[in-house]
Amino acid sequence: MSSVLDESSILVTGGTGSFGRAFIRHALDQLDPRRIIIYSRDELKQLDARREFGDDPRIRYFIGDVRDVDRLRRALEGVEHVVHCAALKQVDTAEYNPFEFIRTNVMGAENLINAAIDTGVQRVVALSTDKASSPINLYGATKLCADKLFVAGNHYSGSGATRFAVVRYGNVAGSRGSVIPLFQRLAASGSLPITDRRMTRFWITLERAVQFVVHSFDQMSGGELYVPRIPSTRVVDIAEAVAPGCATTEIGIRPGEKLHEEMIAEDDARRTRRLEDRFVVLPVLAQWGIPAHAADPVGDAVPDGFCYRSDSNEEWLSVEEIRELLPQL
């Protein structure tokens, strides 16, 4: 199917990270971009990306930091669409270095919003995290602030061409932040550490996350917060799927960690619509012009008291289903 991203110039902030590289590979193989700009601050990771993508003439590399608004403006010249992946993400590191996280996650978001408007970018999709819903740690708080900045960025753009939306999902199964690689490494030891046997998590693969972001570009009008409808898993079931019969040891929840993931808080239910593959949280204010789907809402309103948490989810993966999915990661 065609996409607004076809034949366009796309910039990916944090483009050398796990999601950024997966998105770029998908765009090169499944879409038809005119140009992809990888914007990141790590020259070694850019070298690795060059080795991965070869000499594809559609790719450009920009060394830069989202903290530098002038560099962002230069990189965004002629760009029509932006995927904003750049962020500092380690929960415990944020507690020791709060100002650094604020400069990148919050001030970096402001810089991108201003630079995108100034250069006439058409659409920006920013990646959020489950930790931004009812945040209990500084990282989550910075991402919640960034989410609200991107939604409010539509006010700053006003009648201009630039529109902003946010995509929120939990940890990606099999990624560096997932327990799966850890369990795979420790399986031979005969014992796996479990933070809490009651713990649950949402399940989304990297490819599904990439496809969700692409579809969000096609659906957005500006100001939406999109959340995929995905299954939940129990951490003990993941352990059993990865290492059948392996002993487990409960070690306790780490500082800043939640027992269950949450992607939509109860207080946001009144603005949430349920679609076939996603939830959409509509903006509190939309004075830049009410999006078509807000004036004539599609989907179904969620009930009062609704919240989207991994422990109260309607869809679950069994041990057998998890085991069948592991080779795809």
Phi, psi and omega in degrees: 000147180287158181221155175297341180282344178298138176058027179243168176263123187240133173248135180242109174285144186062035188290350179263003176281180184300310181292315182304314181292322178294319178297315181297317178299317178297316181297318181293323186271324190249339179250187179225065183289146175284323182202142174235126179253122176267112183249112180203168187257355186256109184293328180292318177294328175292324175297317177300320179295321177299320179293323181289316186265354178069210184258040179300121186291350181277349186261136172238150182240128179237118168283124181184163182237141178294348175288344185256097186292328179293319178293323177298315180300318180296317182292332185273359179298122179081003181273139181255330183223144181231133168254117185261101180253341188297130178189156164268133197233343186286121187299310183291325178297324180298324182292329178275334186230058188297321183294326179294321179292322178294319181296321181276309189281326182261301181294327176297322176297315178300318179299316181294319179301310181296316182293322179295318178294315183298327184260002175077027174301144182276308185221139176233128172245121181257138179274131177250200183206154175302333183290348177278348178267120185049060188296143176238002177224167186294320178304311179299322180295320179293325180287324175297317178299317179297318178304313182291327176295317181292320176297314180293339178302334176295327175294318181296322178290326177059237180276004178289181187276340190279130178232145184236142173217165183233141173243130182236128173211170184272199178299140179278129181300127178087355179283177181297334178273359182270156178282345186298310177301324178296313180298322179295321180292324187266356185303321183291341180285341179090000180213134180243138177279130177241125181295314178203130185293343178275351190296139176232156179217153170285157180239118173216138178271163180297319180295320178296320179297318179297312180299322180296319179294317179300313180295329179293323175302320183287330186266337191293146169248338180125123177099357181280150167243111184264136178230124181288145173272108187225162182282164174255162174221155171265137182299324178294329177288324175297317179300317180292324179291321182283318185224081184304130177078000181287141178292152177234148179234125181278124186246353178094151181289138180284157179304133179083359182265145178261151176291323179227144177284144175230133179243339173225121180281158182301323182291345178267359185299324184293344179249013186254135175243144180260120176251180186298316185246002188199166164254149173232124176265117183279155183292152176295316178233144179219059184283355174284356184125120184298124176302151184304319183286342177277325178287326179226077193301138172264168179074191184244142174291140177280155183290158174303141180083001179293140165215149183257097181236154184292336181275339180249016180294153180276338186244133182226151173259134175278171178302316181296319180293321177299315181299322178292331183275340185303319180297341180282345186280000000 
